[in-house]
Amino acid sequence: MFETLKGLPADPILGLLTQYREDQNPNKVDLGVGVYKDEVGHTPILNCVKRAEALRLESEDTKVYIGPTGSAQFNTLMSELAFGKDHPALLAGRIRTVSTPGGTGALRVAADFIQRCKPGATIWVSDPTWANHTGLFETAGLTVKTYPYYDYDSKSIKFDEMLACLKQVDEQDVVLLHACCHNPSGADLNQSQWDQVIDVIASRGCMPLIDMAYQGFGDGVDQDAYGVRAMAAKVDNMLLCASCSKNFGLYRERIGSCSLIARDAAQADISLSVMLYAIRCIYSMPPAHGAAVVETILGSDELKAQWLEELKVMRDRINGNRAVLVEKLHALGVNRNFGFIADEKGMFSFLGISAEQVSRLKQDYSIYMVDSSRISIAGISSTNVDYLAKSIAEVL
């Protein structure tokens, strides 16, 4: 049977990581992999996580399955973190949340759930979007289409074109939106734009699916959830996929959540039963350790305060990297305006250079990024930003 298979290309980001590791240049810079790094290029364990894990080690007394929904406490706290404790949909009992294997697992659960609601349903994603979105949805049997989003020339959102497209979306379609820190562009909707998008989706009657992988990395935990909360207050049906990989630094623990918002509590219970059947057919039970860590942190005033402070440190470092890179390029006399980088949010931005220039940066300067010129801002540090800016200037 295996002889019928044809090899598939490796993930371009993972391929870059291999090339970077084999590069002997002491000045090499990795701007490809989308994980947070500190000033010395390390992805540390948060102190609040270490404390929570110590408590977990003392209190855990079994490794038995926790059930398809996962931890009830984790699900409740994640719902409150995303929607706010006093959100009308939460108070009305319209929201159901399950634990999932990371944000990717949450998206796959959402995709399978949609497929059970309407086989072959069309889901609209932004152009561009996270590279894994399309393959993930298509594998689940959905039809993927794109709506205009990022203008590579003006380095801004094609908002009028986006709205015009969404106004033509069928009421049985699904629209995927990034809650904050858009991956890969870094260009986020402001609150006024969110309000307009929400009005269009509510009037069309289509279902929003919001991917929130970076809550707290943009402007703050509550600010980054504006679109999620405003949308949930305006529509009858909605899905939200959240990840704890970035904001808690729990990358390898693979813990996230998938929430559904239904018209009323009765519909929410029916919908949850369908979602749980889908879960049973995918992975059966979610992992427990990461969820226990998160619920320990969010359930403690002291640990939550520490988490918010550590999250702010990560957010400020990324925003600071953006500003410093722009300043360094300007100081070198680069004519092109890179100010948009400082205005964007989250882990990523497009440099806006050609694939040939990206190749030159890799071959001549050992600076690694994907061909689209998307860079991971966390890979910038005080020790490499001068070299990075000078290399970009020379390539330009």
Sequence and secondary structure as in RCSB ss.txt:
>XXXX:A:sequence
MFETLKGLPADPILGLLTQYREDQNPNKVDLGVGVYKDEVGHTPILNCVKRAEALRLESEDTKVYIGPTGSAQFN
TLMSELAFGKDHPALLAGRIRTVSTPGGTGALRVAADFIQRCKPGATIWVSDPTWANHTGLFETAGLTVKTYPYY
DYDSKSIKFDEMLACLKQVDEQDVVLLHACCHNPSGADLNQSQWDQVIDVIASRGCMPLIDMAYQGFGDGVDQDA
YGVRAMAAKVDNMLLCASCSKNFGLYRERIGSCSLIARDAAQADISLSVMLYAIRCIYSMPPAHGAAVVETILGS
DELKAQWLEELKVMRDRINGNRAVLVEKLHALGVNRNFGFIADEKGMFSFLGISAEQVSRLKQDYSIYMVDSSRI
SIAGISSTNVDYLAKSIAEVL
>XXXX:A:secstr
 GGG       HHHHHHHHHHH   TT EE  S S   TTS     HHHHHHHHHHHHH        TT  HHHH
HHHHHHHH TT HHHHTT EEEEEESHHHHHHHHHHHHHHHHSTT EEEEEES  HHHHHHHHHTT EEEEEE E
ETTTTEE HHHHHHHHTT  TT EEEEESSS TTT     HHHHHHHHHHHHHHT EEEEEES TTSSS HHHHT
HHHHHHHTT S EEEEEESTTTS  GGG  EEEEEE SSHHHHHHHHHHHHHHHHHHTSS  SHHHHHHHHHHT 
HHHHHHHHHHHHHHHHHHHHHHHHHHHHHHHTT  S  HHHHHS SSEEE    HHHHHHHHHHH EE  TT EE
EGGG  TTTHHHHHHHHHHH 
